[in-house]
Each structure stands twice: as structure tokens, then as C-alpha cells.
Amino acid sequence: MTLPVVHRKGSRMKILTALTALTASCLVAGGAAVAAEPPAAPSATPVKHTSLAVCNKQADAKKLTGPGRARFVKACRGARS
């Protein structure tokens, strides 16, 4: 025995319309949420590192040479070198 297949007129169209409306509302809500986020604030004060020229002048004043001078300049610049 086979069960009769009942087709409702327009049911496929209603499902597609509902899915389209749901998709559109999700896209609009997602876009609004992204647009509502404030931009990342920059840091209040940028970190200032001692310049190489200043560190070299200090090394000259201490009469440092060779590896000792290199270690001093590296430490002076905050290990950025």
C-alpha cells in the first residue's frame, strides 16, 4: 500500500521566503554588531626607547670599547638591538 503524497500549494515558496528573510536579518544584525564596536584605542603614551646616538655618547663618556661597549649599548637601548 502506498501513501498518497500531499502537496500543499505554495509551501515550497513559503519555506524559501522564510529562509531568505532569516538569512537577510542575520546579515543585517551581524553587520550592525560589527559596526557598533568601537575602534581599538591607541596606547596613551608610546614607549620611548633611548636612541642609539645617546647610548653611544654615554659609552664614549665611559670610554668603553669592544664587547663591553656592545653589552652596554644593548642594555642602554633596552635590548632592542
C-alpha positions as CSV (number, residue, x, y, z in Angstrom):
1,M,0.0,0.0,0.0
2,T,1.3,3.4,-0.9
3,L,0.6,6.5,1.0
4,P,-0.7,9.4,-1.1
5,V,1.7,12.3,-1.4
6,V,0.1,15.6,-0.4
7,H,1.5,18.7,-1.9
8,R,0.4,22.0,-0.4
9,K,0.2,24.7,-2.9
10,G,3.0,27.3,-2.3
11,S,4.6,25.5,0.6
12,R,8.0,25.4,-1.0
13,M,7.8,29.1,-1.8
14,K,6.9,29.9,1.8
15,I,9.9,27.9,3.1
16,L,12.2,29.7,0.7
17,T,10.8,33.1,1.6
18,A,11.2,32.3,5.3
19,L,14.8,31.2,4.8
20,T,15.6,34.3,2.7
21,A,14.1,36.6,5.4
22,L,16.0,34.8,8.1
23,T,19.3,35.0,6.2
24,A,18.8,38.7,5.4
25,S,18.0,39.5,9.1
26,C,21.1,37.6,10.3
27,L,23.3,39.6,7.8
28,V,21.8,42.9,8.9
29,A,22.1,42.1,12.6
30,G,25.7,40.9,12.1
31,G,26.7,44.0,10.2
32,A,25.2,46.2,12.8
33,A,27.1,44.4,15.6
34,V,30.4,44.8,13.8
35,A,29.7,48.5,13.0
36,A,28.8,49.1,16.7
37,E,32.2,48.0,18.0
38,P,34.4,51.0,18.8
39,P,37.8,51.1,17.2
40,A,40.7,50.0,19.3
41,A,42.1,52.9,21.3
42,P,45.8,53.7,20.8
43,S,48.0,53.4,23.8
44,A,48.1,56.6,25.9
45,T,51.8,57.2,25.6
46,P,54.1,55.5,23.1
47,V,57.1,53.8,24.7
48,K,60.2,55.9,24.2
49,H,63.4,54.0,23.8
50,T,66.8,55.6,24.2
51,S,68.3,56.4,20.8
52,L,71.5,54.7,19.6
53,A,73.3,58.1,19.4
54,V,72.5,58.8,23.1
55,C,73.7,55.3,24.1
56,N,76.9,55.7,22.1
57,K,77.6,59.1,23.7
58,Q,77.3,57.5,27.1
59,A,79.6,54.7,26.1
60,D,82.1,57.2,24.8
61,A,82.0,59.1,28.1
62,K,82.7,55.8,29.9
63,K,85.5,55.0,27.4
64,L,84.0,51.6,26.7
65,T,85.3,49.5,23.8
66,G,84.8,46.1,22.3
67,P,82.3,43.6,23.8
68,G,81.8,45.7,26.9
69,R,80.7,48.6,24.8
70,A,78.3,46.4,22.8
71,R,76.8,45.0,26.0
72,F,76.4,48.5,27.4
73,V,74.7,49.9,24.3
74,K,72.4,46.9,24.1
75,A,71.4,47.3,27.8
76,C,71.1,51.1,27.3
77,R,68.6,50.6,24.4
78,G,66.5,48.2,26.4
79,A,67.7,45.1,24.5
80,R,66.1,46.4,21.3
81,S,69.3,45.9,19.2
